[in-house]
Amino acid sequence: MSRYDALAKYYETLIQEEEAVLRWFDFTMEHCRGNEFLELACGCGDLAYKLAENGKNVMATDLSEKMIEEANKRPVLPNLSFEVMNMLNFTTDKKFDTICCYCDSFNYLESYEEVALLFENVYSHLHEKGVFLFDMHSLDRLKEFEDEYIEEGMLDDEVGYQWTINSEDNKIYQHLAFYTPNGLEEEEHLQMVFDPLEIIKMMEKIGFAVECKTDFDKEGITSGEKIFIVGRKK
């Protein structure tokens, strides 16, 4: 899994969009249960902070120490904590009403074996009838990036960037280059694209009741960029 070391300080400007955060927030509030929340792969904490502002007790975690450093720059809220934690093998004495994982973070799992480990761990950390909410790339994304995508621009007056994305087999490769006054910073990301039907079967086998949407609000699996999964612990 990538640690987002170079990207962390540019994440808010390059990746995170307020409109997207609001849509994740609305989706979460529509499908969540209870007040005890765990966010996996929280990034710089935008969603976690908004959930806490709206009365949820949130433990927000990320593999990247740099991302957690950025998240901790926010004003302190008594019902929000940020911790460095690997979503694949996280452990805590707490159980939660809702666990969520967004922004394609699920796609950093490297195999169906890792997916199974995550599902089992999430299931064991949910209260009875708790909910697991996550999104992942649709299979359409593999076709989208068969031809290399290149985005270039300036993040501010001093930092330029180039973002390259391409797909091969069931993988999406991303390369980020940041041209700073102190030199070049680079980071590479590998994401796996999973068959949503197989993912649903795996969740049901563990004990989740599953429903899915495409791009937040389209029912079922259809053409689009992201598949959203709502898994309810039986």
C-alpha positions in Angstrom: 0.0 0.0 0.0 1.2 3.5 -0.7 2.0 5.7 2.3 1.1 9.0 0.5 4.4 10.5 1.8 4.9 13.0 -1.1 1.2 13.5 -1.8 0.1 14.3 1.7 0.9 18.0 1.7 -0.7 18.5 -1.7 -3.7 16.2 -1.2 -6.2 18.9 -0.2 -5.3 21.0 -3.3 -5.0 18.2 -5.9 -7.3 15.4 -4.8 -9.9 16.4 -2.3 -13.0 18.3 -3.5 -15.5 19.8 -1.1 -18.4 18.7 -3.3 -17.1 15.1 -3.2 -16.7 15.2 0.6 -20.3 16.5 0.9 -21.6 13.6 -1.3 -19.6 11.0 0.8 -21.1 12.7 3.9 -24.6 12.5 2.6 -24.2 8.9 1.5 -22.8 8.0 5.0 -25.6 9.8 6.9 -28.2 8.0 4.7 -26.9 4.5 5.3 -25.0 4.6 8.6 -26.1 3.3 12.0 -25.6 4.7 15.5 -23.0 7.2 16.6 -19.7 5.2 17.1 -17.7 5.5 13.8 -14.4 4.2 12.5 -13.1 5.6 9.3 -10.4 3.6 7.5 -7.9 5.4 5.2 -9.2 8.8 6.3 -6.6 10.8 4.4 -6.4 14.4 5.7 -9.6 13.9 7.7 -12.2 16.1 5.8 -15.1 13.5 6.1 -14.2 12.5 9.7 -14.2 16.1 10.8 -17.6 16.7 9.2 -19.1 13.6 10.8 -17.7 14.7 14.2 -19.1 18.2 13.7 -22.5 16.5 13.2 -22.4 14.6 16.5 -20.7 11.3 15.6 -17.9 9.9 17.7 -15.2 9.2 15.2 -11.9 7.3 15.3 -10.2 8.2 12.0 -7.2 6.1 10.8 -4.7 6.1 8.0 -1.6 4.1 7.1 0.3 7.3 6.2 1.9 9.1 9.1 2.1 12.2 6.9 -1.6 12.2 6.2 -2.4 11.9 9.9 0.0 14.8 10.6 -2.0 16.9 8.1 -5.3 15.8 9.7 -4.1 16.7 13.2 -3.5 20.3 12.1 -7.3 20.8 12.3 -8.9 22.4 15.3 -9.4 19.8 18.1 -12.9 18.2 18.6 -13.5 16.1 21.7 -15.4 13.4 19.7 -12.7 13.0 17.0 -9.3 11.2 17.1 -6.8 10.5 14.4 -4.5 7.5 14.5 -1.9 5.8 12.3 -3.3 2.4 11.5 -3.2 -0.1 8.6 -6.8 -0.8 7.4 -5.8 -4.4 6.5 -4.9 -5.5 10.0 -6.2 -2.7 12.3 -7.0 -3.7 15.9 -8.8 -1.9 18.7 -10.7 -2.9 21.8 -13.6 -0.8 20.6 -16.6 -1.9 18.4 -18.4 0.4 16.1 -21.8 1.1 14.7 -20.5 2.2 11.4 -17.1 1.6 9.6 -16.4 3.4 6.4 -13.6 3.5 3.8 -13.8 5.8 0.8 -12.0 7.5 -2.1 -10.9 4.2 -3.7 -8.8 3.3 -0.7 -10.3 -0.2 -0.9 -8.4 -0.6 -4.2 -5.1 -0.5 -2.5 -5.7 -4.0 -1.3 -3.5 -6.2 -3.4 -5.5 -9.5 -3.7 -8.8 -11.1 -2.9 -7.1 -12.8 0.0 -6.4 -9.3 1.5 -10.0 -8.4 0.8 -11.2 -11.4 2.8 -8.9 -10.4 5.7 -10.3 -6.9 5.7 -13.9 -8.1 5.6 -13.4 -10.5 8.5 -11.6 -7.8 10.6 -14.3 -5.2 9.9 -17.1 -7.7 10.7 -15.4 -8.5 14.1 -15.2 -4.8 14.9 -18.9 -4.0 14.2 -21.7 -4.1 16.7 -24.7 -6.4 15.8 -26.5 -4.8 12.9 -23.5 -2.5 12.3 -22.8 -1.2 8.8 -19.7 -1.2 6.6 -19.7 1.5 3.9 -17.0 1.7 1.2 -16.5 2.5 -2.5 -14.2 1.1 -5.1 -13.4 1.5 -8.8 -15.9 0.1 -11.2 -14.7 -2.2 -14.0 -15.3 0.7 -16.4 -12.3 2.4 -15.0 -10.0 -0.2 -16.6 -11.4 0.8 -20.0 -11.2 4.5 -19.2 -7.4 4.4 -18.6 -6.4 1.9 -21.4 -5.2 5.0 -23.1 -2.8 6.9 -20.8 -4.3 9.9 -19.1 -2.0 12.9 -18.3 -2.9 15.9 -16.2 -0.6 18.8 -15.7 -0.9 22.1 -13.8 0.2 24.3 -11.0 -0.7 23.8 -7.4 0.4 27.3 -6.4 2.9 29.8 -7.7 5.9 27.6 -6.9 4.8 23.9 -7.3 3.8 22.3 -10.6 2.6 18.7 -11.0 2.1 16.0 -13.5 -0.4 13.1 -12.8 -0.3 10.1 -15.1 -2.8 7.2 -15.0 -2.9 4.1 -17.1 -4.5 0.6 -16.7 -3.2 -2.9 -17.5 -5.1 -6.1 -16.8 -7.0 -5.5 -13.5 -4.6 -2.8 -12.3 -4.5 1.0 -12.4 -1.1 2.6 -12.2 -0.7 6.2 -11.1 2.5 8.3 -11.2 2.6 11.7 -9.5 5.5 14.2 -10.0 5.7 17.5 -8.0 8.1 20.1 -9.3 9.0 22.1 -6.2 11.6 24.8 -5.4 13.5 22.1 -3.6 13.5 19.7 -6.4 11.4 16.9 -7.9 9.2 14.8 -5.6 7.7 11.6 -7.0 5.2 9.0 -5.9 3.7 5.9 -7.5 0.4 4.2 -6.7 -0.9 0.8 -7.7 -4.6 0.0 -7.4 -6.4 -3.3 -8.0 -9.8 -3.3 -9.6 -12.0 -6.0 -8.2 -15.1 -7.7 -9.7 -18.0 -6.2 -7.7 -20.0 -9.4 -8.0 -17.2 -11.4 -6.4 -16.9 -8.8 -3.6 -20.6 -9.1 -2.9 -20.3 -12.9 -2.7 -17.4 -12.6 -0.3 -19.3 -10.2 2.0 -22.4 -12.4 2.0 -20.3 -15.5 2.9 -18.9 -13.7 6.0 -22.4 -12.6 7.1 -23.2 -9.2 5.6 -26.5 -8.3 3.9 -25.3 -6.3 0.9 -26.7 -3.6 -1.3 -24.8 -1.6 -3.9 -25.1 1.6 -5.8 -23.1 3.2 -8.6 -21.8 6.7 -8.3 -23.5 7.4 -5.0 -27.2 7.0 -6.0 -27.8 4.8 -9.1 -29.3 1.6 -8.0 -27.2 -1.6 -8.4 -24.2 -2.1 -10.6 -24.3 -0.1 -13.7 -22.0 2.0 -15.9 -20.1 4.6 -13.9 -16.9 5.4 -12.1 -17.5 4.1 -8.5 -19.3 1.2 -6.9 -20.7 1.9 -3.5 -21.3 -1.0 -1.1 -23.5 -1.0 2.0 -22.9 -4.1 4.1 -25.1 -4.7 7.1 -23.9 -7.2 9.8 -26.7 -9.7 10.4 
